[in-house]
Amino acid sequence: MRGHAVVAGGNCLAGMLASTKLYRRLRVSQYI
């Protein structure tokens, strides 16, 4: 559990970037 939390914390920034890209892509696809 602790190791997974550390990995998640390390990938927090990358995860946020990926999620924002996915969110924007979804929004764009909805407009189209």
PDB file of N, CA, C and O in Angstrom, chain B, residues numbered from 101:
ATOM      1  N   MET B 101       0.842  -1.199   0.000  1.00  0.00           N
ATOM      2  CA  MET B 101       0.000   0.000   0.000  1.00  0.00           C
ATOM      3  C   MET B 101       0.877   1.249   0.000  1.00  0.00           C
ATOM      4  O   MET B 101       0.661   2.164  -0.794  1.00  0.00           O
ATOM      5  N   ARG B 102       1.864   1.284   0.889  1.00  0.00           N
ATOM      6  CA  ARG B 102       2.720   2.466   0.988  1.00  0.00           C
ATOM      7  C   ARG B 102       3.509   2.677  -0.305  1.00  0.00           C
ATOM      8  O   ARG B 102       3.656   3.805  -0.776  1.00  0.00           O
ATOM      9  N   GLY B 103       4.012   1.579  -0.869  1.00  0.00           N
ATOM     10  CA  GLY B 103       4.768   1.694  -2.117  1.00  0.00           C
ATOM     11  C   GLY B 103       3.885   2.232  -3.238  1.00  0.00           C
ATOM     12  O   GLY B 103       4.318   3.063  -4.035  1.00  0.00           O
ATOM     13  N   HIS B 104       2.645   1.752  -3.291  1.00  0.00           N
ATOM     14  CA  HIS B 104       1.723   2.217  -4.320  1.00  0.00           C
ATOM     15  C   HIS B 104       1.454   3.705  -4.145  1.00  0.00           C
ATOM     16  O   HIS B 104       1.369   4.444  -5.126  1.00  0.00           O
ATOM     17  N   ALA B 105       1.317   4.150  -2.885  1.00  0.00           N
ATOM     18  CA  ALA B 105       1.063   5.569  -2.608  1.00  0.00           C
ATOM     19  C   ALA B 105       2.241   6.415  -3.073  1.00  0.00           C
ATOM     20  O   ALA B 105       2.057   7.499  -3.627  1.00  0.00           O
ATOM     21  N   VAL B 106       3.457   5.912  -2.844  1.00  0.00           N
ATOM     22  CA  VAL B 106       4.656   6.657  -3.262  1.00  0.00           C
ATOM     23  C   VAL B 106       4.684   6.774  -4.789  1.00  0.00           C
ATOM     24  O   VAL B 106       4.984   7.838  -5.331  1.00  0.00           O
ATOM     25  N   VAL B 107       4.373   5.681  -5.468  1.00  0.00           N
ATOM     26  CA  VAL B 107       4.373   5.691  -6.937  1.00  0.00           C
ATOM     27  C   VAL B 107       3.305   6.655  -7.443  1.00  0.00           C
ATOM     28  O   VAL B 107       3.541   7.408  -8.388  1.00  0.00           O
ATOM     29  N   ALA B 108       2.138   6.631  -6.818  1.00  0.00           N
ATOM     30  CA  ALA B 108       1.055   7.519  -7.232  1.00  0.00           C
ATOM     31  C   ALA B 108       1.460   8.970  -7.004  1.00  0.00           C
ATOM     32  O   ALA B 108       1.161   9.834  -7.828  1.00  0.00           O
ATOM     33  N   GLY B 109       2.138   9.243  -5.893  1.00  0.00           N
ATOM     34  CA  GLY B 109       2.572  10.607  -5.607  1.00  0.00           C
ATOM     35  C   GLY B 109       3.606  11.069  -6.623  1.00  0.00           C
ATOM     36  O   GLY B 109       3.596  12.226  -7.043  1.00  0.00           O
ATOM     37  N   GLY B 110       4.493  10.170  -7.015  1.00  0.00           N
ATOM     38  CA  GLY B 110       5.522  10.526  -7.992  1.00  0.00           C
ATOM     39  C   GLY B 110       4.917  10.787  -9.362  1.00  0.00           C
ATOM     40  O   GLY B 110       5.396  11.644 -10.104  1.00  0.00           O
ATOM     41  N   ASN B 111       3.857  10.043  -9.699  1.00  0.00           N
ATOM     42  CA  ASN B 111       3.216  10.194 -11.006  1.00  0.00           C
ATOM     43  C   ASN B 111       2.043  11.172 -10.951  1.00  0.00           C
ATOM     44  O   ASN B 111       1.249  11.251 -11.889  1.00  0.00           O
ATOM     45  N   CYS B 112       1.938  11.923  -9.836  1.00  0.00           N
ATOM     46  CA  CYS B 112       0.800  12.828  -9.668  1.00  0.00           C
ATOM     47  C   CYS B 112       0.783  13.867 -10.775  1.00  0.00           C
ATOM     48  O   CYS B 112      -0.246  14.092 -11.413  1.00  0.00           O
ATOM     49  N   LEU B 113       1.933  14.500 -10.999  1.00  0.00           N
ATOM     50  CA  LEU B 113       2.008  15.560 -12.007  1.00  0.00           C
ATOM     51  C   LEU B 113       1.709  15.002 -13.397  1.00  0.00           C
ATOM     52  O   LEU B 113       0.934  15.582 -14.157  1.00  0.00           O
ATOM     53  N   ALA B 114       2.334  13.871 -13.717  1.00  0.00           N
ATOM     54  CA  ALA B 114       2.112  13.262 -15.027  1.00  0.00           C
ATOM     55  C   ALA B 114       0.652  12.850 -15.180  1.00  0.00           C
ATOM     56  O   ALA B 114       0.065  13.011 -16.250  1.00  0.00           O
ATOM     57  N   GLY B 115       0.070  12.320 -14.111  1.00  0.00           N
ATOM     58  CA  GLY B 115      -1.324  11.900 -14.152  1.00  0.00           C
ATOM     59  C   GLY B 115      -2.247  13.085 -14.387  1.00  0.00           C
ATOM     60  O   GLY B 115      -3.199  13.004 -15.163  1.00  0.00           O
ATOM     61  N   MET B 116      -1.952  14.194 -13.700  1.00  0.00           N
ATOM     62  CA  MET B 116      -2.776  15.390 -13.870  1.00  0.00           C
ATOM     63  C   MET B 116      -2.676  15.901 -15.299  1.00  0.00           C
ATOM     64  O   MET B 116      -3.682  16.284 -15.896  1.00  0.00           O
ATOM     65  N   LEU B 117      -1.469  15.909 -15.848  1.00  0.00           N
ATOM     66  CA  LEU B 117      -1.280  16.371 -17.226  1.00  0.00           C
ATOM     67  C   LEU B 117      -2.052  15.473 -18.192  1.00  0.00           C
ATOM     68  O   LEU B 117      -2.739  15.961 -19.089  1.00  0.00           O
ATOM     69  N   ALA B 118      -1.933  14.161 -18.000  1.00  0.00           N
ATOM     70  CA  ALA B 118      -2.620  13.228 -18.884  1.00  0.00           C
ATOM     71  C   ALA B 118      -4.137  13.389 -18.763  1.00  0.00           C
ATOM     72  O   ALA B 118      -4.847  13.363 -19.768  1.00  0.00           O
ATOM     73  N   SER B 119      -4.633  13.556 -17.533  1.00  0.00           N
ATOM     74  CA  SER B 119      -6.070  13.682 -17.327  1.00  0.00           C
ATOM     75  C   SER B 119      -6.592  14.973 -17.948  1.00  0.00           C
ATOM     76  O   SER B 119      -7.683  14.990 -18.518  1.00  0.00           O
ATOM     77  N   THR B 120      -5.821  16.052 -17.840  1.00  0.00           N
ATOM     78  CA  THR B 120      -6.262  17.317 -18.432  1.00  0.00           C
ATOM     79  C   THR B 120      -6.290  17.195 -19.945  1.00  0.00           C
ATOM     80  O   THR B 120      -7.206  17.709 -20.587  1.00  0.00           O
ATOM     81  N   LYS B 121      -5.306  16.527 -20.524  1.00  0.00           N
ATOM     82  CA  LYS B 121      -5.287  16.329 -21.977  1.00  0.00           C
ATOM     83  C   LYS B 121      -6.492  15.503 -22.397  1.00  0.00           C
ATOM     84  O   LYS B 121      -7.156  15.814 -23.386  1.00  0.00           O
ATOM     85  N   LEU B 122      -6.773  14.435 -21.630  1.00  0.00           N
ATOM     86  CA  LEU B 122      -7.914  13.581 -21.953  1.00  0.00           C
ATOM     87  C   LEU B 122      -9.211  14.361 -21.818  1.00  0.00           C
ATOM     88  O   LEU B 122     -10.110  14.226 -22.648  1.00  0.00           O
ATOM     89  N   TYR B 123      -9.312  15.186 -20.762  1.00  0.00           N
ATOM     90  CA  TYR B 123     -10.521  15.976 -20.528  1.00  0.00           C
ATOM     91  C   TYR B 123     -10.740  16.959 -21.665  1.00  0.00           C
ATOM     92  O   TYR B 123     -11.852  17.093 -22.174  1.00  0.00           O
ATOM     93  N   ARG B 124      -9.672  17.650 -22.063  1.00  0.00           N
ATOM     94  CA  ARG B 124      -9.794  18.609 -23.167  1.00  0.00           C
ATOM     95  C   ARG B 124     -10.191  17.892 -24.446  1.00  0.00           C
ATOM     96  O   ARG B 124     -11.008  18.394 -25.217  1.00  0.00           O
ATOM     97  N   ARG B 125      -9.612  16.718 -24.670  1.00  0.00           N
ATOM     98  CA  ARG B 125      -9.931  15.961 -25.882  1.00  0.00           C
ATOM     99  C   ARG B 125     -11.399  15.550 -25.878  1.00  0.00           C
ATOM    100  O   ARG B 125     -12.068  15.590 -26.910  1.00  0.00           O
ATOM    101  N   LEU B 126     -11.893  15.151 -24.697  1.00  0.00           N
ATOM    102  CA  LEU B 126     -13.300  14.768 -24.596  1.00  0.00           C
ATOM    103  C   LEU B 126     -14.195  15.966 -24.859  1.00  0.00           C
ATOM    104  O   LEU B 126     -15.197  15.853 -25.565  1.00  0.00           O
ATOM    105  N   ARG B 127     -13.838  17.117 -24.292  1.00  0.00           N
ATOM    106  CA  ARG B 127     -14.627  18.327 -24.491  1.00  0.00           C
ATOM    107  C   ARG B 127     -14.647  18.701 -25.968  1.00  0.00           C
ATOM    108  O   ARG B 127     -15.693  19.057 -26.509  1.00  0.00           O
ATOM    109  N   VAL B 128     -13.487  18.620 -26.617  1.00  0.00           N
ATOM    110  CA  VAL B 128     -13.392  18.960 -28.044  1.00  0.00           C
ATOM    111  C   VAL B 128     -14.235  17.994 -28.868  1.00  0.00           C
ATOM    112  O   VAL B 128     -14.936  18.401 -29.795  1.00  0.00           O
ATOM    113  N   SER B 129     -14.162  16.710 -28.521  1.00  0.00           N
ATOM    114  CA  SER B 129     -14.924  15.714 -29.273  1.00  0.00           C
ATOM    115  C   SER B 129     -16.426  15.938 -29.083  1.00  0.00           C
ATOM    116  O   SER B 129     -17.216  15.647 -29.982  1.00  0.00           O
ATOM    117  N   GLN B 130     -16.826  16.459 -27.904  1.00  0.00           N
ATOM    118  CA  GLN B 130     -18.245  16.737 -27.666  1.00  0.00           C
ATOM    119  C   GLN B 130     -18.713  17.903 -28.537  1.00  0.00           C
ATOM    120  O   GLN B 130     -19.827  17.889 -29.060  1.00  0.00           O
ATOM    121  N   TYR B 131     -17.851  18.913 -28.686  1.00  0.00           N
ATOM    122  CA  TYR B 131     -18.225  20.080 -29.485  1.00  0.00           C
ATOM    123  C   TYR B 131     -18.361  19.704 -30.959  1.00  0.00           C
ATOM    124  O   TYR B 131     -19.254  20.187 -31.655  1.00  0.00           O
ATOM    125  N   ILE B 132     -17.460  18.833 -31.425  1.00  0.00           N
ATOM    126  CA  ILE B 132     -17.492  18.442 -32.832  1.00  0.00           C
ATOM    127  C   ILE B 132     -18.738  17.595 -33.141  1.00  0.00           C
ATOM    128  O   ILE B 132     -18.932  17.175 -34.282  1.00  0.00           O
TER     129      ILE B 132
END
